[in-house]
Amino acid sequence: MLSVLTPSLPMSRLVSVGLVSTLLVGLTGCDPVVTVQEWVSTFTKPSIASMSEADKQALSQKYFDEGVAAQTVGDTAKAKASFEKVIAIFPQHVSANVNLGVALAQQKQWPKATERLNTALAAEPNNADANANLAWVLAEQHLWPQALQAALKATRLNPDNGYAFATLGWVYTETEQLDEAAGAYSTALAKVPTLNAARVGLGKLQCRLGKLTEAQAQLAALPAGSAEATDLNNTIAQGCKASK
């Protein structure tokens, strides 16, 4: 049984593990398996401080790549854990903080996501992706002035980011800057024609302004039967001028 718990230790240490397990149970009432595993880890896992810079770089890259792979397939929990490991090695790692912020946002942990994105921006204020994602996260929290500032900066830093323009359109709509909202949504769709969230936003805005024909054109461009099409169709059906 001991060799299963501590496969990486020489036999001279296996006896000690059993002794420590007995003592810990008697003195502390702790779970012997958990406690021994934690104790053994001090022998088997080198601390970050003791690692060479090259080893830290290699390990952090390994964790980062694992996080990106997990995020790509929608495994948010694994992505979050991987990016947290990178940050444990390099707390100011910009890309890891941005990606962790996105993972936290996907879990609707908005304040924690904001913190991660602000950490990235403290290290690299003109990071376009960090600004774009911060705008989205702030908008989700209805922090409209801050979201507007971040969205404007994101679109200046990367004028080709259709997603940032979509967020900008959303924020403009919520702050009653409707002409600007229409322009931002239109730009978003010019950059990313398949960006359905922007098409729904523009369609609802047109509906709100009483532009039924234009709103119906946005509906026709959405995939039939999609959640986005249903959402916009319901808004049109309820009467355009009454929609928000």
FIKOLLO-864843 format. One line per 5 residues: number of its first residue (from 1); their letters; for each residue y, z, x of N, C-alpha, C. Coordinates in pm, 1 decimal, decimal comma. Each point is the difference from the previous one (the first is absolute). Last residue first. Example, Ala and Ser with C-alpha at 12.3 -4.5 7.8 and 13.67 -1.06 7.14 Angstrom:
2> SA> -225,0/708,0/1285,0/119,0/6,0/82,0/109,0/73,0/-77,0; -572,0/-7,0/29,0/119,0/0,0/-89,0/120,0/0,0/90,0
***
This chain:
244> KSAKC> 4767,9/-2677,9/-3673,3/72,2/60,6/111,2/-57,3/-48,6/130,7; 33,4/-194,8/-551,0/-78,7/45,5/114,6/90,4/52,0/109,1; 135,2/-205,2/-423,8/-25,3/143,5/-9,4/-70,1/54,0/122,7; 101,3/-464,0/-64,0/124,4/73,8/21,8/-20,8/150,6/-6,0; -376,2/-302,7/-78,6/57,3/-1,8/133,6/121,9/88,3/16,7
239> GQAIT> -435,1/57,1/-311,5/137,5/-44,6/-21,0/77,7/14,1/128,9; -476,5/71,5/-71,6/75,4/110,7/-58,7/145,4/-37,5/-25,5; -307,5/-297,1/217,7/-38,4/16,4/-140,1/82,1/107,5/-71,2; 51,4/-74,3/467,6/56,3/-112,5/-77,0/-28,1/20,1/-149,4; -191,5/310,6/292,2/145,6/14,3/0,3/64,6/-109,1/-82,8
234> NNLDT> -463,1/-24,2/68,3/33,5/108,5/-91,5/150,2/21,3/-8,4; -161,5/-310,0/312,6/-17,4/-50,3/-135,3/35,9/107,1/-103,7; -10,2/117,8/456,4/117,9/-80,1/-32,8/-9,3/-54,4/-142,8; -371,0/245,2/153,1/119,8/84,4/3,7/123,3/-79,2/-42,2; -407,5/-229,2/56,8/-2,8/83,3/-120,6/126,3/85,3/-9,7
229> AEASG> -65,0/-251,3/389,2/30,7/-87,9/-112,9/3,7/78,7/-130,7; -132,4/226,8/387,6/142,1/-33,4/7,0/41,6/-87,7/-117,7; -453,2/111,0/58,3/75,0/117,0/-45,4/149,1/-28,9/-1,1; -319,1/-421,3/-62,6/21,9/103,5/100,8/79,1/116,3/-59,0; -119,4/-427,2/-222,3/-86,4/115,8/-18,5/18,3/110,6/101,0
224> APLAA> 165,2/-469,4/150,5/-33,0/31,9/-139,0/-95,8/118,4/-6,8; 358,3/-79,5/397,7/-140,4/-27,8/-31,7/-33,0/45,6/-142,3; 504,6/-145,0/99,9/-89,7/109,5/35,4/-144,2/-36,9/-34,1; 386,4/-272,4/-105,2/-35,7/-11,7/141,3/-94,7/110,6/45,7; 188,1/-19,3/-441,9/-89,2/-113,8/16,4/-48,6/-14,7/144,0
219> LQAQA> 327,2/327,6/-106,8/-129,9/35,6/-57,3/-101,2/-111,5/22,3; 444,4/-79,0/119,8/-61,1/94,0/94,1/-139,0/39,8/-48,7; 253,8/-264,4/-286,2/-40,5/-80,3/115,7/-65,7/89,2/105,9; 192,4/201,5/-377,2/-127,6/-64,4/-34,4/-50,6/-87,0/114,4; 423,2/195,9/41,4/-103,2/103,7/5,2/-137,0/-58,8/-30,7
214> ETLKG> 374,2/-280,5/-43,5/-26,0/29,8/141,2/-110,4/104,7/13,8; 147,1/-101,2/-433,7/-67,6/-116,1/58,7/-36,9/25,5/145,5; 256,2/327,9/-234,7/-139,4/-6,6/-42,7/-74,7/-114,9/66,9; 434,1/298,8/80,7/-38,9/-133,0/47,4/-148,6/-20,9/-26,1; 288,5/405,5/-66,4/-11,5/-91,7/-113,2/-38,1/-140,5/37,6
209> LRCQL> 36,5/409,0/276,2/125,9/-73,9/-12,6/-4,4/-102,2/-113,2; -384,2/255,1/105,6/106,1/97,5/-29,7/134,3/-68,6/-21,9; -362,4/-257,5/147,6/-20,4/40,8/-138,8/110,9/96,8/-43,6; -16,8/-123,8/446,5/47,5/-112,7/-81,4/-12,9/32,9/-149,2; -177,8/312,3/295,9/145,7/-3,2/13,1/58,5/-112,8/-85,2
204> KGLGV> -463,6/31,2/31,3/52,9/109,4/-82,0/152,6/3,5/5,3; -218,7/-312,9/276,8/-19,8/-33,1/-141,2/56,1/107,2/-91,8; 0,9/78,9/464,1/98,6/-101,3/-35,8/-12,0/-36,6/-147,9; -319,0/296,7/171,8/132,6/60,3/3,6/108,1/-97,0/-41,5; -438,0/-160,3/46,4/11,0/86,1/-118,0/138,8/63,4/-6,0
199> RAANL> -96,6/-246,8/379,4/9,7/-90,3/-115,2/12,4/79,9/-130,6; -73,4/231,7/405,5/135,8/-53,7/-4,1/18,4/-91,0/-120,7; -426,2/166,9/79,2/88,1/111,4/-36,7/144,9/-46,8/-9,6; -341,1/-299,4/154,4/6,3/17,5/-144,4/92,4/113,5/-43,6; -52,0/-342,6/415,2/34,3/142,6/-10,7/25,3/33,2/-148,2
194> TPVKA> -103,2/-436,7/219,8/-107,2/70,5/-70,6/28,9/148,5/-19,1; 295,3/-304,7/242,7/-11,7/-45,0/-139,1/-106,9/73,0/-81,4; 310,1/114,0/429,1/-141,1/23,0/-33,2/-20,8/-38,8/-146,3; 420,2/-93,6/196,1/-73,4/34,1/122,3/-149,9/11,4/-26,4; 291,4/-80,4/-357,7/13,3/-115,0/89,6/-78,2/24,0/129,0
189> LATSY> 33,2/348,2/-310,1/-95,0/-102,1/-44,7/9,1/-128,0/82,9; 304,3/352,1/88,0/-135,9/48,9/24,0/-102,3/-106,7/-36,4; 449,4/-82,0/-104,8/-25,9/-15,3/143,4/-141,4/44,2/33,9; 144,2/69,9/-436,7/-15,9/-143,6/24,5/-29,1/-27,6/147,0; 101,9/442,1/-129,3/-132,3/-40,1/-49,6/-25,9/-148,2/27,6
184> AGAAE> 426,2/164,1/106,8/-101,4/57,7/89,0/-140,1/-39,8/-43,9; 366,3/-129,7/-271,7/1,5/-71,0/127,7/-107,4/50,3/94,0; 64,8/223,8/-407,9/-55,4/-133,4/-23,7/-6,8/-79,6/129,5; 212,4/417,9/17,6/-144,0/14,5/-20,7/-65,6/-135,7/-19,1; 467,9/24,8/22,7/-59,6/17,9/132,8/-152,3/11,5/-9,9
179> DLQET> 238,1/-13,7/-398,5/11,0/-130,2/66,9/-63,9/6,1/137,8; 23,2/405,2/-244,1/-97,1/-94,6/-53,9/7,6/-138,4/63,4; 99,3/519,3/70,7/61,4/-112,2/71,4/-86,6/-123,2/-30,1; -84,9/473,2/-138,4/83,1/-81,7/-87,8/79,9/-108,8/72,7; -348,9/316,2/161,6/138,3/44,0/22,2/100,2/-90,1/-72,2
174> ETYVW> -469,5/-85,4/-12,2/12,1/140,2/-40,3/141,7/55,2/18,6; -104,2/-442,1/143,8/-16,5/9,6/-144,6/24,1/142,9/-47,7; -2,4/-81,7/463,6/120,9/-54,5/-63,4/-8,6/11,3/-153,2; -382,9/115,8/243,5/104,7/100,8/16,1/131,5/-47,5/-63,3; -362,2/-303,4/2,4/-31,6/116,9/-82,6/113,1/103,1/5,2
169> GLTAF> 25,3/-370,5/287,3/22,7/-39,3/-138,3/-24,1/114,3/-96,6; -105,8/66,2/452,2/144,9/-5,2/-17,9/34,9/-39,3/-143,4; -447,4/-16,6/128,3/44,5/139,0/-14,3/149,5/5,9/-23,4; -173,0/-418,2/92,8/-49,1/45,1/-130,7/41,3/144,6/-26,1; 91,4/-185,5/421,5/92,4/-52,6/-101,9/-44,5/40,1/-141,1
164> AYGND> -280,9/112,8/356,9/122,5/79,7/9,0/102,7/-48,0/-102,6; -394,2/-246,2/41,4/-28,2/129,8/-62,0/123,1/90,5/4,2; -1,5/-427,5/218,3/15,0/-9,2/-144,4/-21,5/132,8/-70,3; 152,1/-142,1/501,2/-88,8/96,3/-64,6/23,1/0,0/-151,5; 244,6/-247,5/352,2/-116,5/-69,6/-54,5/-96,0/93,2/-73,6
159> PNLRT> 409,0/131,6/245,6/35,7/-77,2/-119,8/-117,2/-74,6/-63,5; 73,8/436,2/320,9/-101,6/-104,1/-15,7/27,0/-77,1/-128,8; 315,3/318,2/148,3/-81,7/-2,5/120,8/-106,4/-109,0/-5,3; 276,8/81,3/-376,7/82,5/-50,8/111,5/-84,5/-16,0/125,3; -197,6/192,8/-377,6/19,3/-144,2/-21,5/90,1/-61,0/106,4
154> AKLAA> -77,1/468,9/8,6/-126,2/-71,2/22,2/18,3/-150,4/-15,0; 360,9/287,5/-102,7/-22,0/-7,4/144,7/-126,5/-79,6/30,6; 98,0/83,1/-449,3/99,4/-90,9/57,6/-20,6/-16,6/150,6; -266,3/316,2/-221,6/-37,5/-137,0/-37,8/97,2/-102,1/57,8; 88,7/463,9/57,7/-115,7/-42,2/79,8/-38,6/-144,1/-30,1
149> QLAQP> 349,0/193,5/-253,3/40,7/-9,6/140,4/-115,5/-51,9/86,1; -88,7/92,1/-452,6/85,2/-118,6/14,2/41,2/-20,0/145,6; -236,4/389,7/-114,6/-87,2/-117,2/-4,9/80,3/-128,3/19,8; 230,8/406,1/-37,4/-68,8/-8,0/128,9/-90,9/-123,0/5,9; 223,6/85,1/-409,2/96,1/-32,0/107,3/-66,4/-14,6/136,7
144> WLHQE> -285,0/119,3/-381,2/55,0/-135,2/1,4/102,1/-26,0/110,1; -416,7/302,8/-126,0/112,2/34,3/88,0/75,8/-129,4/27,3; -424,4/75,5/-252,7/126,3/-19,6/-72,5/120,9/50,4/78,8; -473,9/-43,7/135,6/49,3/135,1/-28,6/133,7/-2,0/-75,5; -205,0/-401,2/140,5/-102,9/64,9/-80,8/40,6/143,0/-37,6
139> ALVWA> 271,8/-239,5/298,7/13,8/-51,7/-136,6/-102,7/64,0/-92,2; -26,8/94,1/457,4/116,0/67,6/-59,3/22,1/-46,1/-143,9; -335,3/-214,3/246,6/-39,3/139,5/-23,5/115,0/78,3/-63,9; 82,1/-452,4/130,7/-98,3/6,9/-109,7/-33,1/144,8/-35,4; 273,4/-73,2/374,3/71,2/-38,1/-122,5/-91,5/10,9/-120,6
134> LNANA> -188,6/61,1/424,0/78,6/116,8/-41,0/76,0/-31,3/-128,5; -236,9/-348,3/201,6/-90,2/94,1/-66,1/72,9/126,5/-44,0; 247,0/-320,4/240,5/-47,5/-59,2/-125,4/-90,0/96,4/-76,2; 152,2/123,5/433,3/109,2/1,3/-97,9/-45,3/-54,6/-134,9; -305,0/-19,5/356,8/24,0/139,7/-37,5/110,4/9,9/-103,8
129> DANNP> -90,1/-422,7/184,0/-108,3/43,3/-88,2/20,7/143,9/-45,8; 304,6/-185,0/317,2/14,3/-60,9/-132,7/-107,0/48,5/-96,5; 237,7/245,5/422,4/-132,2/-53,0/-32,4/3,0/-50,8/-144,0; 356,5/220,7/275,9/8,8/-137,0/-51,0/-137,1/-63,4/-24,2; 60,7/454,8/178,1/80,7/-12,3/-122,8/3,0/-139,1/-60,9
124> EAALA> -331,0/296,2/307,8/37,3/-142,3/2,4/79,5/-32,4/-126,7; -136,1/448,9/96,0/-36,6/-59,6/128,7/49,5/-143,5/12,6; 67,6/231,1/-399,5/67,8/80,8/101,8/-27,6/-55,8/139,5; -222,4/-183,1/-370,9/137,3/-49,3/13,7/81,2/82,3/98,6; -446,6/129,0/-107,0/-1,7/-131,1/65,5/141,1/-49,6/26,1
119> TNLRE> -43,3/390,1/-247,0/-39,3/25,4/139,7/-2,8/-130,5/78,1; 72,9/-23,6/-460,0/120,4/46,6/70,3/-29,9/34,5/145,3; -357,5/-117,7/-274,7/84,1/-117,6/22,1/129,5/38,1/69,9; -297,1/345,7/-124,8/-60,2/-84,3/103,6/88,9/-119,1/32,3; 132,5/285,0/-354,1/8,1/68,4/129,8/-54,9/-87,1/112,1
114> TAKPW> -43,9/-147,8/-446,6/139,6/-7,9/46,2/15,4/61,4/137,8; -411,9/46,6/-213,5/19,1/-138,0/45,0/141,1/-18,9/54,1; -100,6/406,9/-198,0/-66,4/-10,4/129,9/13,9/-141,5/56,3; 170,0/79,6/-435,4/78,1/71,6/102,9/-62,6/-8,7/139,2; -240,6/-215,0/-368,1/129,2/-58,7/34,3/79,2/78,9/104,4
109> QKQQA> -494,9/-83,8/-169,8/54,8/118,0/66,9/138,5/-37,9/54,5; -339,6/-286,6/-229,9/112,8/55,6/-76,0/49,2/133,8/55,4; -330,4/-319,2/178,7/-54,9/118,9/-65,0/106,4/73,1/-82,5; 122,0/-373,4/248,6/-107,3/-50,7/-85,1/-71,6/112,9/-72,6; 323,8/109,6/320,0/63,2/-55,3/-120,2/-104,7/-54,3/-96,1
104> LAVGL> -143,2/148,4/417,9/41,4/114,3/-81,4/65,7/-46,9/-129,9; -111,0/-327,7/314,5/-122,4/59,9/-53,8/32,4/118,3/-91,3; 356,2/-201,6/233,1/-50,1/-88,9/-105,7/-124,8/60,0/-64,6; 177,3/225,4/370,5/90,8/9,8/-113,8/-45,7/-85,8/-116,5; -226,2/-37,5/403,2/-36,2/125,1/-66,5/90,0/22,1/-121,1
99> NVNAS> 98,8/-364,5/268,3/-123,4/-24,1/-74,9/-49,9/126,1/-70,0; 383,9/32,6/277,5/27,3/-90,7/-112,0/-125,4/-16,7/-85,6; -44,1/248,1/393,9/77,3/73,9/-99,5/32,3/-87,6/-121,4; -215,4/-200,3/363,6/-90,6/95,2/-64,5/73,1/80,2/-106,8; 249,9/-298,8/266,4/-86,9/-71,6/-94,0/-95,5/94,3/-71,9
94> VHQPF> 289,3/187,6/334,8/73,2/-57,5/-112,8/-93,7/-64,6/-101,5; -60,6/426,0/331,3/-55,1/-135,0/-8,7/54,4/-67,1/-126,3; 71,2/461,6/182,1/107,7/-94,1/-31,6/-48,4/-143,9/-8,8; -295,4/376,3/112,6/69,6/33,4/-125,4/107,0/-100,7/-41,3; -459,6/-26,4/287,0/137,2/-44,8/21,9/80,9/21,7/-128,7
89> IAIVK> -433,1/181,8/12,0/11,0/-34,1/141,9/144,0/-37,0/35,1; -111,0/96,9/-443,5/-34,1/121,7/74,5/11,5/-22,8/149,8; 51,2/-361,7/-293,9/121,7/80,1/7,3/-25,8/133,3/69,8; -364,7/-290,9/-84,7/92,9/-64,0/94,4/121,4/88,6/21,9; -302,6/136,0/-325,7/-55,1/20,6/134,1/89,5/-64,5/105,8
84> EFSAK> 102,9/-70,0/-451,8/31,0/138,7/36,7/-53,2/32,0/139,0; -108,1/-411,4/-191,3/138,1/0,5/47,6/45,8/142,3/36,8; -432,6/-51,0/-184,9/8,7/-69,3/129,0/141,6/3,6/55,7; -87,8/176,9/-434,7/-59,0/84,0/104,3/13,5/-63,9/138,0; 143,3/-252,2/-373,0/85,8/117,3/19,0/-52,8/87,5/113,3
79> AKATD> -265,9/-359,7/-136,5/119,5/-47,4/69,8/91,5/117,6/31,1; -374,5/84,0/-264,6/-37,8/-20,4/140,2/119,7/-47,4/81,7; 69,2/49,5/-460,7/-30,7/130,5/58,3/-37,0/-13,2/148,0; 76,4/-393,0/-265,1/122,1/71,6/34,1/-28,0/133,0/68,5; -238,3/-473,3/-76,9/-51,6/135,9/21,6/115,4/88,1/47,5
74> GVTQA> 8,8/-491,2/-92,3/35,9/92,2/-106,9/-56,3/139,8/12,5; -14,6/-394,8/304,9/-104,0/-6,2/-104,6/24,4/102,7/-110,6; 301,7/-31,3/369,9/-18,4/-138,8/-43,4/-100,8/-10,9/-114,4; 77,4/412,3/227,2/108,1/-31,1/-93,9/-16,9/-141,1/-56,3; -298,3/141,0/334,8/-23,9/73,6/-124,5/105,4/-33,0/-104,2
69> AVGED> 51,1/-182,6/430,0/-118,6/-58,0/-64,3/-26,5/68,3/-134,1; 341,5/176,6/267,9/39,6/-129,7/-54,4/-116,7/-64,5/-74,0; -86,8/402,4/227,5/87,4/21,5/-114,5/41,2/-130,0/-65,9; -248,3/-12,5/399,6/-84,6/47,4/-109,3/83,4/20,7/-126,7; 227,5/-107,4/392,7/-74,3/-116,2/-48,6/-90,9/38,3/-116,0
64> FYKQS> 228,9/348,2/215,9/93,5/-86,1/-72,2/-72,2/-120,8/-59,1; -239,4/295,9/279,5/27,1/60,6/-130,2/92,0/-89,7/-83,6; -83,4/-138,7/439,2/-125,8/-2,1/-75,9/23,4/56,3/-140,4; 351,5/27,8/303,5/-16,9/-137,3/-46,8/-127,0/-13,7/-83,5; 84,6/410,7/209,8/92,7/-20,1/-111,3/-10,3/-141,4/-56,2
59> LAQKD> -253,5/106,6/380,9/-49,8/71,8/-117,1/91,4/-21,8/-120,7; 129,5/-184,2/417,5/-121,2/-65,6/-48,7/-51,1/66,2/-128,6; 368,5/194,1/222,6/36,9/-130,1/-55,4/-121,8/-67,8/-61,9; -69,3/398,7/231,5/70,4/24,9/-125,6/39,2/-130,8/-67,4; -193,2/-22,7/424,3/-99,2/40,9/-98,9/65,4/27,3/-135,7
54> AESMS> 279,3/-99,9/364,6/-79,0/-117,9/-35,6/-103,0/33,7/-106,9; 254,9/347,4/186,1/82,2/-82,6/-87,5/-77,2/-123,4/-46,4; -289,3/429,0/115,2/92,6/-85,0/73,4/79,4/-83,7/-98,8; -197,2/487,9/-139,8/-34,3/-141,3/12,5/103,7/-74,8/83,9; 8,0/471,3/-149,9/-75,8/-21,2/123,8/-32,8/-147,0/24,5
49> AISPK> 232,3/156,7/-394,0/82,3/31,3/116,9/-72,4/-28,3/131,3; -221,0/-37,2/-420,7/89,9/-112,3/24,5/80,3/23,0/127,4; -481,2/225,5/-31,1/128,6/12,8/-67,3/88,3/-118,5/36,4; -544,7/-20,8/-19,5/112,1/26,7/89,6/130,1/9,1/-78,6; -510,2/107,2/-165,8/115,7/-83,8/-28,2/114,8/32,5/95,3
44> TFTSV> -432,4/230,3/6,4/-34,2/-141,4/-10,2/120,0/-91,1/-21,6; 1,7/492,5/36,3/-69,0/-50,3/118,2/-12,8/-151,9/-2,7; 193,6/241,0/-358,7/86,1/27,0/115,3/-64,0/-48,7/128,6; -228,7/-16,4/-418,3/94,1/-110,5/17,9/91,4/22,6/118,8; -315,5/330,1/-157,0/-57,8/-101,6/87,8/100,6/-111,1/29,0
39> WEQVT> 117,4/332,5/-310,1/-3,5/55,4/135,5/-50,8/-103,7/99,1; -1,6/-107,8/-456,0/137,5/5,8/49,0/2,7/51,2/143,8; -412,6/-2,5/-213,2/44,7/-136,8/25,2/142,1/-1,7/52,1; -178,4/411,2/-134,7/-59,2/-44,8/125,6/45,0/-142,1/32,5; 136,1/180,5/-411,9/63,9/70,2/111,7/-54,9/-47,5/133,2
34> VVPDC> -190,8/-170,7/-403,0/138,0/-45,4/17,4/61,7/61,9/123,3; -430,1/151,1/-113,5/-3,1/-140,7/37,9/140,0/-51,2/27,5; -63,6/452,7/-156,0/-39,0/-22,6/139,8/2,9/-145,3/41,2; 312,1/268,5/-353,0/-110,3/-94,9/-9,6/-43,0/-35,8/141,0; 240,3/472,6/-50,5/27,4/-143,5/-7,8/-128,6/-79,5/-17,8
29> GTLGV> 93,4/494,7/58,3/-48,7/-52,1/-127,3/19,9/-149,0/-14,7; 99,9/320,7/381,4/104,8/-61,1/-82,3/-47,0/-45,7/-136,5; -277,5/228,0/341,4/133,5/56,3/17,9/102,3/-52,7/-98,7; -468,1/-147,2/7,4/3,7/144,6/-11,7/140,5/57,3/2,1; -73,4/-464,0/63,7/-38,2/37,1/-136,3/12,2/149,7/-19,1
24> LLTSV> 77,9/-168,1/427,8/108,1/-37,1/-91,3/-33,3/36,9/-143,8; -326,5/65,3/340,2/110,5/94,1/13,7/110,1/-29,5/-100,0; -368,9/-296,0/25,2/-41,2/130,0/-52,2/115,3/99,1/2,1; 72,4/-422,4/191,9/-17,9/-13,3/-144,2/-34,8/134,2/-61,5; 23,1/-29,1/467,8/132,7/2,2/-60,5/-10,6/-9,7/-151,4
19> LGVSV> -396,5/-44,8/237,6/51,0/136,0/10,9/136,4/12,6/-66,2; -195,3/-426,7/32,5/-73,9/82,6/-93,7/50,1/141,9/0,7; 184,5/-290,4/314,0/41,0/-37,7/-134,3/-71,2/85,4/-103,0; -125,0/43,7/449,4/128,1/63,6/-27,7/48,7/-31,4/-140,4; -385,7/-213,3/157,3/-27,4/141,1/-25,6/128,4/71,8/-35,5
14> LRSMP> 34,1/-444,3/136,1/-58,6/8,9/-132,7/-30,1/144,5/-36,8; 164,2/-151,3/430,8/101,0/37,9/-97,5/-59,3/15,2/-139,7; -264,4/-137,2/373,6/57,0/128,6/37,3/103,4/47,2/-98,7; -202,1/-436,1/-33,9/-81,6/108,7/-53,0/58,0/135,8/32,8; 346,4/-405,0/-33,1/-122,5/24,8/76,2/-73,4/121,2/-55,9
9> LSPTL> 315,4/-309,5/-317,8/3,6/111,1/93,4/-130,8/10,6/77,7; 113,8/-314,5/-365,8/62,9/-39,7/125,6/2,5/112,3/102,7; -177,1/30,6/-459,6/-76,9/-96,4/78,8/59,7/-31,3/134,7; 22,9/367,0/-391,1/75,6/-16,1/124,1/-70,0/-98,4/93,1; -163,3/103,8/-446,3/139,2/43,4/-11,0/81,9/-37,2/121,5
4> VSLM> -464,3/-84,4/-6,8/65,4/-84,8/-99,3/147,3/34,3/-10,9; -283,3/254,0/274,6/27,4/-128,7/62,8/66,0/-96,4/-98,1; -145,3/428,2/-147,0/118,0/8,6/84,9/34,4/-134,0/61,0; -392,4/49,1/-260,8/120,3/0,0/-82,3/125,6/0,0/85,9
***
